[in-house]
Amino acid sequence: MKLFTTDHYFNYPWEQVTAANWQKYPNELSTHVESVDIINREIDVERKVLRTERLIGCKQSIPRWLVYLVGALDQSYVREVSEVDLVNKTLVMKSHNLTMNHLLLVNETVVYKPDADMPQSRTSFNQEAEITAYASIKKICEKVEEWSVERFGQNAKVGKLGFESVLETLNKKWEESGVFVSDVSFSIIKDINQVSDRTHSVLSEVSKLGNVFSK
C-alpha cells in the first residue's frame, strides 16, 4: 500500500468553498472528469448534516504496460460520499474507485474546514489517499502503486488549480449579484433535482442566515 497526502489553503470562507464544491465540475483544467451524477441525498435533521452520494465518471490515458498486465480500461467510475456538517463547519468527502477495484483500490478522504488562524476568510484542505494494488507478484504491485501515486498527485495538483478557477468565477458572480458570504449558512446548488417539502422545511431551518444560492 502507498499513501498520498497533501494540504492546501483556499483564500475563501468555508461557506463559500462548500457552496462552490457542488459546481466544481466541469472545469477547464479537470478534463478527465466527464460526468457527475447524484445517486442519493438526505439530511440528518438532528445533526444538521447533509449527506450526498455521487457517481463520478473519469476518462484518462493509462500506460500500455498497465493495460497489458490487468486489461484496464481508460474509463472509470468513482463512488463519493460527502457530509456537510453545519454545526462543526466541516465538509468531509470519502471516495473509492468502482472500476477494477479488485486489482487496484484507491480510498480517498478530503476534509474542508475553516482555517484555525483565519476562520472567517480562509479554508484548509486536507487530502489523503490509500492506494493498494493486488497481484500475486510483489514487484508488479509496487510498480502499479508507484504509477498510481504519481498519477494521483498530478490529478490532485490540477484539481486544486481547477477549483481555484471555479471559486474565482463564482466569487465574482456572487459579488455582482449582491450576495455576501456573511449572510450564508448553507447552499444547495442547482444540481439537486428533487427536494421534498419536508427537506425544504429542514433547509429553511438550518439556513437561518438566509440567501440560499440557487445558481
C-alpha angles and dihedrals in degrees: 000000000000125000126214121191135171138167129204142166126226113203093225132089118268093248091056094046091049092050092048092049091077090057097044093110134092102033131154094251104043094061092150089074106084104168142013119192128180110229099177140354128186141160129228100214097195096048093035090228126148113210119196130182118198138179113219122196119206135182126189140143120269131194117275091232089061092049088050093050101045106010089240123180127222091232116080140166130217129198113217127189118188134182124200110200109197095185098052094028099233133137111199120185122187122184143168135183119260095191118083092346091148087067103030124016123190118188111188131186123189124185127192119187138148113283110255092226098042106021096161098052111020136056126205120222124200123182127186130174132184110205118194128177123198120211138128091241115068095208091056091052091050093048093049092047093048092051091046093052091050092049092044090053091051092050091046092056092048091045093055092048091048092050091049089056091049091049092050093049094047093044090058091047093050093047091051090050091052096245114142125201091227088065095055127091098166141349133214110193128213094267089084102101101183129024121175124225089251091054090050090056092048092050089051090054097048093041094065093149090058130211101103110191114240097177 
